[in-house]
């Protein structure tokens, strides 16, 4: 078995979850990262094996505009607070995956000033009316693209990765991985694995040939956005044929690598906002019973709501502050938490699911039956949308779980 077979991550966006000001005039330093320590037992009881952390490094605003890859964001604390979190996670057997933004940096990053001053450097430059200027990423003038053709950029990324792996991280989520040449990733990852052979590398890939990207980049996994889209929209539109098609595609992907599966993250509308509480329960069944390595976006297990807005701060509703402790959560969402507990427990008892094969047995607009098989075992899943949301799971032919009770 690989180091992903038992993995179920709780995905959390620290700047939001810890209540940091997202667009500060100043750094507003505080040891906010310590708040996550209060949630680690909650994560363990949910059934997760690790934290998938959003950005925690010094940044200009939302975390994906990095200013210093070697410094904890002052709004979250300092190195000692990171070390405390790692130690508390280690005591509980939780791994920690960090968010690495290596496609671009903030225009305020020292690398940008250095490249402009010398006319070349680690940041891409282009000729402009007032001399050579940094190349903005996808039209964002506040973000400057790194020059991945420059070997010094690979050296820089390797040094960042090794620094935080040495401090206790277990791997990296690679932001905007799809925009970086696959050969760049392969070279960097191979060098890092010379020292940390068990490090995990998750690439953010929205579309494209997932298996080819994994093979060429040497990733362990990539984000399975096709399945995410089909899960919520098939429930919302009462069209489970879409999910059936995505499951067939997912089976093809899973035969080549272990996909990273999710029904929510820091960039997309909350699942409960899209399909309601009952729909969120069905989405959790899909997530928990398919091949791959699943992540639960913080609060989805409680039915949090949130939809993207527009303009500056459009993603803020997706990234709310958590209360100081889980006991302060409103009571309405605990039934969904317990449902996630049951499903994650079933998955953890059947770790072979990570590498299983999927077969769609039957489908209509409002019902679907599929099986996942592997290692001499089989799980059979039935979902029903009408006249009410229902789900049932059989393991090796025996009833194992159903909802509602």
N, C-alpha and C positions, 0 to 999 in steps of 0.2 A: 504493500500500500504506500501511496505517496503522502507527502506532508499536507496535501489538500483533502484527503479522503474524509477526514473527520471535521473539516473546517466549516464553521458557520459564524459569520462575522456580524457584529453589531456595528453598523456604519454610522459614525457620528461626525458632525461638523463642529469642531471645538469652538471657533469664534462665536458662532451662534448659540450653541448649547450652553456655553459658559457665560453668556450674557455680555460679551465684549462689545464695545462700540465698533460697529462695522466700518464707519467712515469718519474716523476721528481726525480732529485738527492736530492732536498730539498723540503720543503713544499710550497715554493713560495706563501706565504699568500697574499690574496687580497679579497675584498668583492664582488667577482664575482656573487654570488647568487643574488645580486640586479638587475642584467641584466634581470632576469625573470619578475621583476615587470613591465618592459616595454612591456611585452607580454601578460599581464593579460587581457587587454581590447580586444586584438586580440582573446584570448581564449573565452571570453564571446561572442563576435560577431560571432565566429564560431558556438556557441551553446552549448559549453561544460559546465558541472556543477562542474568540479573539476580538480585538477592536480594529476596525478599519477607520483610521482617523483621517479627517479632512486636514487641510494645511495648518501647520502649527509654527511655521517659520516666519520671521520678521517680514512684514509686508506693508504695502501702502494703504490697503483697505480690506478687501475681501479674502485675502490669503493667497489668491492665485496671481498676485502681482508682487512677487517676492523681491525683497530688498537685501536679505542676507540669509543664505541657505544654511549657515552654520550657527544661527542664533534663534532661540525660541522667541516668538512674537512677544514683545513686552506687555501686550494686552492680556497675554495668557500666563506670563511669568518668566522664569529663567531656567537655566540648565538644571538647577536643583529640583525644580518642580517636575520637569520631564523625568529626571532620575527617580523621583518618588513614585510617579505614575508607573514607570516600567517595573519598579520593585513590587508595587502593589499588584500589578498584573501578573508578574512572575509567581508570586505567592499563591495565586489562584489558578495558575496554569493557563492564563490568557496570553496569547500572542498579540503583538502590536504591529500593524502595517501602517507605514507612513505615506503621506501624499507628496509625491515629488513632481514639482513643476519645472520641467527641463526643456520645454519647447520655447518658452519666453520668460522674460523677467520684467519687473517694473522699469519704466524709463528712469526712475530714480536710483536704480541699482548702480553701484560703482562701476560695474563692467561696462555700462553704457557710456558713462562719462569718459572712461579710459579709452574705449574704442573711438569715440568722436575726437578726443584730443589727439590721438595718434593716427587717425585715419584708417585704422584697422584694429581688429581685436576679436573677442569672443562673440560679439553681437553683429548681426548683419547690418551693413550700411548701404545706402543708396544715394546717388547724386540728387541734390535738390537745389533750389534757387539760392540757398545760403550755405552751400557746401554739403558735405556728406552727412546724412542724418540716419538714425536707426530706422529699420524697417518695422512698421507696426504690424502686429498680428491680426489678421482678418479685419483690418480697418480700425483697430483699437490703438489710437496713438499713445495711450498710456502704457502699452505693452510693447516691448521690443523683442523681436525674434533672435534667438541664439543662432550662430552660424555653425550648423552641424557638420559642415564640410571642413571645418578647422579642427585638426586633431586635438588642439588645446581644450576645446569644449568637452570632448570625451574625457580628457584627463580631469577636468573640473567636475563633471558629473560623477565619475568614479570616486573622486575624493569625497564628495558630499555623501554618496551612498555608504562608503566604508566608514565614514565618521559616525553616522547614526546607527549603522549595524553594530559597530563596536560598542555603542552606548546601550544596546539592548533591543533595538528594533528587529523584527523578524522578516521584513521585506518592504516592498515598495508598490504603491499604486502610482502608475505613470500617467500623469495628466496629459491630455491631448496627444496621446501616443500615436494616433493616426496621422498627425501632421509632421512627424519626425521620420526620417528615412529608416527603413527596417535594418539596414546594415549598420547604422549608428547604434541602435539598440543592441544588436547582436554582439558588437564589439565591446560595448560597455558591460553588458550582462556577463559575458564570458570572463572578463577581467575580474568582476566582483565575485563571481562564483569560484574563482581560484582561491579566495580566502573564506568565502561564506557559501559553501556548496548547497546549503539548505535554504538559502534566502528565496523568498517568493517574489515574483514579478508579475503584476497585474497591469495590463495595458488598457487604457480607456480607448475603445474603438467603437464608433457609432455605427458605421456601415462598412461594407467591403467584404473581401474573402477572408473570413475569420481564421480558418485553418492555415491558409497560406501566410497570413500575417504572424500568427503564432510561430510557425516553423521558421520564417525568415528572421523574425526579431528575437527568437529564443525566449519569448515570454512563457510563463506557466499557463496563463489564462488571459482572456480578454472579456470585456463587458458584453453580455449577450443582449443587445438592445432590440434585436428582432423579437425575441421571446417576451421581453418587457412590453413592447408595444402591443403584441397580439394578446397578451394576458388581459390587460385592462380594457382594450377596445373591444375584444370579443365579448366580454362580460357587459360592458356598457351598451354595445350595439345589439345584444342578443343574437350574436352570430358566432357560434363556437366553431364554425367551419374555418374561420381565420386562425383560431387556436390550433385546430387540427393540422393545418398547413404548417404552422410554426413548429409544432411538435415533430413533424417529419423532418423539417430542416434542422431542428435541434438534435435529433438523433444522428444526423450526418455529421454535425459539428462534434458531438460527444464521442464519436468513433475516432476522432483525430486528436482531441485535447479535452481538458476539463473546463467547460465554460463557466464564467462567473455570472451567476443568475441573481436577479433582483426584481422587485416590483416597485421600488422607490429608491431615490437617491437625492442628493443636494441640488440637482438640476431640473427635476421633473415634478409635476403636480403630485400631491399626496394621493396615494391609492384610494383612501377613503373619500377624498373629495371627488374623485373620478367615478367611483362605482358604489359608494355608500359602505356601511359597515358589513352588510351581508356579502357584498361583492368583494370587500377586502378579505373576508374569511375564505372565500373561494380562491382568491389569488394566493393566499398563504398556503392552501392545499397544493396548488400547482407548484409553487416555489419549493415546497418541502419534499415533493415526491419525484422530482426530475433529476437527471444526471447534472453534475456541476458542483460548484461551490457557492452556496447562497449567502447573501447578505441581507440583513434586516435594517432598514434605515430608521434611525432613532425616532421613536414615537409612532411609527406605523403599527407596532405591536399594541398600541393603545388607541388606535383610530384617530391620530392627530389629523387635522385638516390643514390645507394650505395650497394655494395656487399661485402661479407666477404672475407678477404684475408687469408693469412696463416702466421703461426708463431706469434711472439710477436706483438701485435697491430692488430691482424686479424680483430677485431671488430671496429677499429677506423673509417673506412669508413661509418659505420652505425650510427655513433654518432657525427655528424659534429657540428661545432660552428654555432650559430645563429648570424646574424647581430645585432647591438645594438638595432634596432627598426624594426618592421614589414615593415615600409615604405621603408626600404632598400632592401627588397626582390626583386629579378628579376621579371619582369612582366609576364613571361610565365606561372607561376603557379596559378595566381589568378582566372582563370576560374574554376580550380579544387577546389579551396577554396570555391568559390561561390556555386559550385555543392554540396560540403559537407554541407554548410550552409543550403541549401534547404532540403537536406535529413535529417539532424539532426533536423531541425525545424519540419519536418513532423513527425519524431519519437517523439519529445517532446510533440507534440500535441496528440499523441496516446500512452500515457505512458503504457497502457495495454499491449503493445507489449512485455514488459519485461517478461511477464508470458504467452505469447500466445502459441498456438499449431500450428505445421507446417504440411501442407499436400502438397506433390508433385503431381501436377495435370497432367502434361505432360512433357516429356523430349525427346530430341534427342541429338546427339553429340554436336550440336551448338545452341540449344535453351532449355529453361526450363521455366515452369510455376509453381509457388507454391503460396499457400495462408498461411496467418497467422491469426488465429482467437482467439478471447477472449473477455470477458466482453460484449458480444452482438455485437461485431464489427468484421470486416474482412478487411485485406489488401491483394490484389492480385498483384503479381509481375510477370513480364515477362522479361526475358533476352534473347538477341539474339546476337550471335557472328558473324555470316556471313549472308549476304555479307558485313555488317558493324556492329559495336557494337551499340546496341540499348537497351534501358530499358524503361519500363513503369510501373506505379503503379496506382492501383485503390483502393479507400477507400470506403467501403460499397457500392460497385458497381459503384461509380462515378469516372471519370478520375481525378487523383490528381497530377500526375507528369509524365513527360516523358523526355527522352534525347536520341539523340540530339533534340533540339527544332524544 
